[in-house]
Amino acid sequence: MDKARFRPTPILRERRRRRCARFALTDSQGVEIAVIVRDISSHGLSAAAAGVPPLLDEVVRAKLEDGRELWGLVRWREGNLFGVEFDPRPQA
């Protein structure tokens, strides 16, 4: 996971699905961060961290229910709330 390889998505956004789901993100050091997802789309998610949220511009990884793994960058952070923009390229 190299932050320099990240390409941001265009400004246009699809409709987000409001969802209250519990899963763990992995931060750039490989440590799991327990979160509750507030909404999610194919471009990113917003979540509330159970503890300290990841840092701004930190690389995080999310494992989806179907087994796929996505990674992205933390784009905003306010208190324990934060938003992640996913890398749009398919994962190998």
Secondary structure, DSSP 4 states (H G I P E B T S, - for coil): --GGG--PPPS--PPPEEEEEEEEEE-TTS-EEEEEEEEE-SSEEEEEESSSPPPTT-EEEEE-TTS-EEEEEEEEEETTEEEEEEP-SPP-
